[in-house]
Amino acid sequence: MAPRRMVGKVGLYLGLGTLALFTAFPLLWLLGTALRTQGRVFGFPPPPPWPLGLDNFVAVWRTLPLPRFFLNTLLITGAGVGANLLLCAMAAYPLARMRFPGRNLVFFLLLATLMLPSHVGLIVNFVTLTRLRLIDTYAAVVLPSAVSVFGIFLLRQQYLSIPQELEDAARIDGASELGLWWRVMLPLIAPGLAALGIFEFVAFWNSFLWPLIVLKSPEKYPLAVGLLYLSGLFAHNTRLIAAGAVLMTLPIIAVFLFTQRYFMRGITLGAIR
């Protein structure tokens, strides 16, 4: 390899390594703080994370009902992800594969709602759920976010990437509209569904403000709201708060590591249309 080319490659790796370290620094600091058993936490440069131990995690686990918070979060996240995958797939299909008057107008109106801040609907959603007597239930957390415009857009792009000849062949074989959607179209947009599932998993897992508004019983709190309770108990113990935050972040990292291949494929497949 020519010396000039080698110097350029070394410089590139150094730059990328520095950028990666800068990006990962908050997570590394959080992990180091959670594992630190004594000594100061704040300072510049950051103090070395020593001595290390799991005492903070054990203290958090013994103090708060974390299994209950995890179970609540799993229920809310599972229901929210499932509802989004089903409803977004159903809504995107006619916008991509069917011909009817006003189809593009409906799609552009849906896209226009993306420009509205999410907090605009807080009062309307709260009043609606109060009238339906759903306050302080898991349904109140899931229903306002059961379908997302971004999900409809993402899956519509996936549907558009499917060749028309495949659809025509299924119709010639006698497939009904519902059978065509369920047996042919849905398996072909599986990468897009996987990508949408990861997005919604992160969104529901980290949801904080809306569950805090509609849930009144502490035993129904998801993990993010439960950590606020933890912050109140240990307002001056940053190490315990960091340990709780790490426990909340680990499932998201695990899900992304196991599904990153489908995530990247789902994002790029619709973009080539």
N, C-alpha and C positions, 0 to 999 in steps of 0.2 A: 504494500500500500504506500502511495506517495506520502512524504512527510507533511505536505500542505493539507492533503485530504485527511490524514490522521489527526492533525491539530484541529481541523474543523469539526471532526466527529467528537473529539474529546470536549471541545468547547460546547457542542450541542448537548452532550450528555450532562455536563456540569450545569448548564442552564436549566435543563429539564429537571435535574435532581434538585436544584435550588427551588424551582417553582413548586415541585411536589412537596418538598419539606415545608415551604411557606403555607401551602394549602392545607397540609395535614397537621400543622402546628396546634390549632385549637383542640383537635381530637387527642393529640399526643399529650398536651398539657392537662386535659381533662382526665385521661387515663393515669398519668403520673400523679395527679392530685388524689385520685381515688385510691391509688395503691400506697400513697405516702402515709405512714402511721404517726409521724411526729415531725416537728420542725415547722418553719414558716412556709407559707404557700405562695404568697405574692412576692414579686421582686424582679428586677432586671439586671443581668440576665436571669432567667428562671433558675431557682435553686435545684440541684440534682435531686431526683426522686429517691431519697434514701433515708432511713431504712424502709424497705418494701414489706407489704403484708396484706392480708385479706380482712383485717379487723374491721375496716369501714363497711365492707360489703356484709359481713356478719351482723354488724350493729344495725344496719338498715333493714336487713331481712328479719331480725328479731323484733324490731320496733314497729314496723308498719305491716299491714296485711297485704304484702306484695303479691302472694298467690291470688288473692281475690282481685287485686288491681290488674294483674296479668290476664286473668280469666275474663274480666269485663272488657279489657282491650281486645282480646281475641274475638269475643262475641261481636263487638261493634265493628271491628275491622273485617271479620269474615262476612258479616251481613252487608257491609258497605261495598266491599270489593265484588261480591257476588251480584248485588243489585246493579252496580255500574257495568259489569261485563255483559249482563243479560240485556239491560235496557239500552245501553249505548249500541250494542250489536243490532238490536231490533230497530232502533231509530236511524242508524246510519245506512241500513240496507236499502230502504226505498229512496233515500236521497242520492244513492250511488247507482242503483241498478234499475230503477223503475222510471217510467216517463209519465209525468202528470203536470198539469198547468200549475205554475207557481213554485215548482220544485227548487229552482235556484233562489227565488225570493225567500223561501222558508230557510234555506241554508244560510244565506247572507244575514238574515235577521238573527239566526242563532249565533253566528259569529260575532255580530254586533254586541251581543250581551257580554262577550268576553271583556269589553272595554269598561264595564261597570265594576266598581269595587265590590268585593264579596260582602262587605259589611252593610251594603245597601239593603239587603234582604233580611237583616237580623230582626227588625221589629215586625215586619210582615210575617215572617216565619214563626216568630214567637206567638203572635196573636192567633195565627192559624192553628198551631199545635195546642194552644190553650183552649180554643173552641172545640177541638177534637178530643180534648181531655187526654192528651198524650204526654203532657209535661211530666218529668221524672220517670220516663221510660226509655229503654234503649231505642225504640222506634223513633223517638223525638230526635235522637242524635243522628240516626241514619237517613231518615226520609228526606230532609232538605238537600242532602248531597247524594241521593240515590242515583242520579244521572248527571253527567258532566258534559258541557259543550265541547271541551277539549277531547273527551273520549269519542264523541260522535264524529268530530273532525278527523281524528286519528284513524278510526275504523272505516270511515268513508274513503279515505285515501287507500286503505288496504283493499276494500271492495273494488275500487277503480282499477287496481293493478291486475285483476283477474281477467283473462281473455274472454271475450264475448262468445267465442266458439264453444268454450266449455259449458257455458250456460245454455246455449242452444242445443248442445248434445244431450244435456240432462232433460230438457223439455221434450225433445224428440223421444227419449226413453220413457216418457210419461210421468216425470216427476211433477208433483204439485208445487205451488209457490212456497208453501211451508216446508215441504220435503227438500226442495232445492236450497232453501236457506239453511236448513238444519244439517243436511247430509253432504252438501257440496261446498257452500260458501263458508260456513263457520270453520270447518277444518282448514280451509285455505288461508284464513286470516288468523290462525293460531299465534303466529309471532306477534301480531298487533295486539291480540288479547293479552298475551303475556306481558308486553310492555305496558299496556294500560293497567293491568293488574298490579304491577310493581309501583306505578305512579300512585294509584289509589291506596295501595297498602301503606305507603309512606305517609300519604295525606291523612288517612284515618288513624293510623298509629300515633301520629304526632298531633292530632286535633286537640285543641286545648280550650279555646274561647267558647265555642258553641256547647260542648258538653258541660262546661262550667256554668253556663246560663240555664240550660234546661234540666240538668240533673240536680235534685235537691238532697238526695240521700247519699251520704259518703260511701256506703257499701256498694253503690253503683258506679262510683268514679272509675274512669279509665286511668291508665298509668300516668299520663301527662298531668292530669288534674291531681292525682295522688301525690306527685312530686311537689306540687305547690304546697300541699299539706305538710310534706316533709320539710320544705324550706321554712315553714312557719315554726316547726318544732326545733330545728337546729339552725336558727338564723345566723349564728356566729361560727358554725362548724362547716366550713366549705368542703372539707374532705368527705363528709357524709353526703352532702348534696351532690358532689361530683360522683360518688359511688352510685347513687340512685340514677343519675343521668346516664352513666355507663351501662347500667342494667337495662335501661330503656332503649339505648342505642344498639346494643348487641343484636337483637332480633332483626333489625333493619339491615345491618351489615351482613348477617348470615343469609337473609333472603336474597339480597343483591348478589352475593358471591355465587349462590347456587343457580341464579336465573340470569346472570349478566349476558350469557350467550343469546338467550331468547330476547332479552331487552334490546341489545344492539341490532339484532336482526329485525325486530319489529319496528324500530325507529327508522332504519335505512330502507326497508322494503317499500314503505309508502312514499318515501321521498323520491324514488326514481321515476314515479309516475309523471 
